Amino acid sequence: MDFVSNQEPQLKRMLEKIGVADPLELFEAIPKKILLPRPIQDDGLSEFEGMRRMEQIAAANTFPSFDNYLGAGSYEHHVPALVHAICSKSEFLTAYTPYQPEASQGMLQSIFEYQSAICALTGMEVSNASVYDGASACAEAALMSLRTQKKRNQILIGETLHPHYRGVVDHYLRSQAVEVLTIPISSDGRLDLEFVKKRISPQTASLLVQSPSFLGVMDEIPRLCVVAKEVGALLILCANPLVYGLYRSAGEAGADIAVGDCQPFGIPMQFGGPYAGYIACKESLVRQLPGRIVGETVDTQGRRGFVLTLQAREQHIRREKATSNICTNQALAALAALVALLWYGKEGVRKLALTNFQRAAYLKQRLKSVKGVSFLSEAPHFNEFVVRFEDPLNQVLARFREKGIEPGLPLERYFSTLNQHLLVAVTETKSKAQLDRYVEVARHG
Amino acid sequence: MAKTAFNKSQKGQHAWSLPKEEEAFHSFSPPKESLRETEIELPELSELDLTRHFSGLARKNMGIDTHFYPLGSCTMKLNPRVNEWCAALPGFTRTHPLAPDEAVQGNLRVIYELISFLCQLCGMEGGSLAPNAGAQGEFVGVQMIAAYHRSRGESHRTEFLIPDSAHGTNPATAAMAGFSTVPIPTDHKGDMDLKKLKAACSERTAGLMLTNPNTLGLFSPVILEIARCVHEAGGLLFYDGANLNPLLAITRPGDMGFDVMHINLHKTFSTPHGGGGPGSGPVLCKARLKPFLPLPYIVKEGGHYRTVWRSEQTIGHISSFLGNFAIYLRAYLYVILHGMFGLRRIAEQSVVNANYLKTCLQAYFTIPFPQPCMHEFVVQADTYLDKGVRALDIAKRLLDYGVHAPTIYFPLIIKECLLIEPTESESLDTLDRFIQIIEKIVREIQEDPQLVKTAPHSLSVSRLDEVRAARQPILRTYLFREDNIDL
């Protein structure tokens, strides 16, 4: 099948008007030897057949039938029904980037509200309209820190930054003349503050750290901020934004740039994307923010309206001198995050964060009574923690999976020394009965 | 007047609900000294007020579903609803990106098969769906070219050749990847100036970034010569896939001589633009560049699919996980519904629709390039400058008539440019109506140019003060701020 409107009768009239007998005449600029023959057999499907095929493929994914404890940057949260209802509205779903602001006030105002909500949550002063994902938010923030301080050529990155994010940051920094130092983990699972004190210098453009870290640990951000300030370096804080419902915000902790992924708010796990990365910062850094930013203005009659603004930073104006090559934001995913944030609202976000914390804490507490189970760190956590099993890990995994539980992420792929360890995420979607069952399986197999 | 959700907050109201609290959870609390100190300044709204708020905003937005949207270079074709149905299946939405391979065989199959299909369609030999958008696909492609030269000890290749008609992302991408850019001018026929290209090729050439058909909507008849030229200098060719729509099952970038390319699934493969994203920008390449593809890879062993997270020469990770899965899932369905047969129909009809419009619009605009166009074309609205009417004014007046404006002032090399792309989706009736509207606007320009110069008149706002927005940036609102608005 196809979605082409015009058929033979229209085609005939159009070709007459153009003055050609066959559409192929319009392709004469293409060298003959690379022109393909018109297919004869219809190898497509009907809509019905396509839908059945997709249902079969979806059914080959057994994962949704498991009790899921995987996190590591993608979390299973309730997605309010309103989110899908709003995001599937034609006018949002099928619009392009708001190049004609008068015809795009709905999306522009939504983005403006998204920017406001991200600022409110993170405690920062300005936000852009979103970037691809948490990883690219980290990378763009690192580049920002180099642009604002052109003479500095060193960045310190915490070892507990999500390893995938780190990969993307390295990728973006590859073409920059910059030295990247990794801040190692100390024995309590937090970053080694002494290392930072020793290695930070007036050459340091920024510290990029994650808290809660990849290993679920809340790090000592205010102390790191103090150390960074002493040499004039920026502190870039990557975080699951839900944490700010409970723990001190990036602004309160003293960060200069707050980054992360909006996925926990209104965006399904959907095998890793699309998500939306957020970047919020202090006002003094706004001209170095990458990507789209929406601002408020007035029309010729003095009515309030919204436009893309500060575009002098962007690729379609600056070309090779732009702050970034990015031209999309994740508008629809950012809209989903906004709707979810407003659905939870001031009080709901706090309660949701607390619920996540308490359920994770409950599971961790209960697991303490299980023989052969121990923990990587006793430092405070949010909704994730690392658990160590004495039994061989593949046996442990098999035991859980047999009972329909995906118990957590094996960490050996990322940290070779953590070869007995799982990263366990607990959200509001897990009931007490499910958590108790996890403990039972851990205990008895 | 525009009230934000923050302006609408009513104390104590809310939409949220949470699973019942359990006594057993109550005793847990985080250390006091690390708690948030201030309230979260989000509004308090009931579900009904929230719903009306966003329904109201939606009405102030044009989309393809509601309006003809001939925005050049953006391929605003129908976004079939069956795609949305598919992407919302719980079997897909409830899968975690780090789930064990055996639990997500369906997802891995989609990735594997879509890459194979796109390779077949484009004459390429390997690929990755990880890039999150076109610009990131470009970035990956350019980095793969850099890695290729590095692996051959040719790091002295530091220049990228880029035509002056290119998308702004091309030079921005090359610069971001650490290359210097050499602009190649366009000749009077709208094609790349071959002589200037030859003169620019050297042992410093890393590669060429090219869109074909270019942003003027023209296919380069000397494409094979261009490729030879760059290859002989030791450079590689990157294909910007923004304009792939008219070439589906007609000809293949791989056969034109390109070594690596990206595709905008949100253009050619109908995934919704969502008001500016998310998109998806898969990258495809010839065999010699395969080792440098970004992670992860999906391999098929017997009937089983496996994810590979490590490799020797890869350029590494480009996205948090595996890219925008729910976007390329839609593209996969679009592809299997069409088959090669349906894709060919798309290409042919998109070109017929564009040429029909172009032929009919000759009466009203300067047509800088008379030869047949591909899926889009440029016109110059420079004949109305004596009335003080510019391309921008015509664009704004179109909005009043319920048509989204074409792309304006791009490509930069065309004076008072309108870049028009009707896509294969649009019917003859819609195209004829567009022509009538243009005719009407032209009449208005003669009779009452002021009406056009002050358009739009029928939308929620008239022209907006962009200078003020940039000079006195207001980039957020506050819960407790008294916004200076008429309620």
Interface residues (C-beta under 8 A of the other chain):
Chain A: M1 D2 F3 V4 S5 N6 Q10 L11 R13 M14 L15 K17 I18 G19 V20 P23 L24 E25 L26 F27 E28 A29 I30 P31 I34 L35 L36 R38 P39 Q41 D42 D43 G44 L45 S46 E47 G50 M51 R53 M54 E55 I57 A58 A59 A60 N61 T62 F63 P64 F66 N68 L70 A72 G73 S74 E76 P80 L82 H84 A85 I86 C87 S88 K89 S90 E91 F92 L93 T94 A95 Y96 T97 P98 Y99 Q100 P101 E102 A103 S104 Q105 G106 M107 Q109 S110 F112 E113 Q115 S116 A117 C119 A120 L121 G123 E125 V126 S127 A129 S130 Y132 D133 G134 A135 S136 H162 H164 Y165 G167 V168 D170 H171 Y172 R174 S175 Q176 M218 Y244 G245 L246 Y247 R248 S249 E252 D261 P268 M269 Q270 F271 G272 G273 P274 Y275 A276 V286 R292 I293 V294 G295 E296 T297 V298 D299 T300 Q301 R303 R304 G305 F306 V307 T309 L310 Q311 A312 E314 Q315 H316 I317 R318 R319 E320 K321 A322 S324 N325 I326 C327 T328 N329 Q330 A331 L332 A333 L335 V339 L341 L342 W343 Y344 G345 K346 E347 G348 V349 R350 K351 L352 T355 F357 Q358 R359 A361 Y362 Q365 P380 F382 E406 L409 R413 E428 T429 S431 K432
Chain B: M1 A2 T4 A5 F6 H14 A15 W16 L18 P19 E21 E22 A24 F25 H26 F28 S29 P30 P31 S34 L35 R36 E37 T38 E39 I40 E41 L42 P43 E44 L45 E47 L50 T51 F54 S55 G56 L57 A58 R59 K60 N61 M62 G63 I64 D65 T66 H67 Y69 L71 C74 M76 K77 L78 N79 P80 V82 E84 W85 C86 A87 A88 L89 P90 G91 F92 T93 R94 T95 H96 P97 L98 A99 P100 E102 A103 V104 Q105 G106 N107 R109 V110 N132 A133 G134 A135 Q136 E138 F139 Q143 A146 G168 T169 P171 A172 T173 A174 A175 M176 A177 G178 F179 T181 L218 F219 S220 P221 I223 L224 A249 I250 T251 R252 D255 M256 S270 P272 H273 G274 G275 G276 G277 P278 G279 S280 L295 W309 I315 G316 H317 I318 S319 S320 F321 L322 G323 N324 F325 A326 I327 L333 I336 L337 H338 G339 M340 F341 G342 R344 R345 I346 E348 Q349 V351 V352 N353 N355 Y356 T359 C360 Q371 P372 M374 A395 K396 L399 H404 A405 T407 F410 E424 S425 E426 S427 L428 T430 T454 P456 L459 S460 V461 S462 R463 L464 D465 E466 R468 A469 A470 P473 I474 L475 R476 T477 Y478 L479 D483 I485
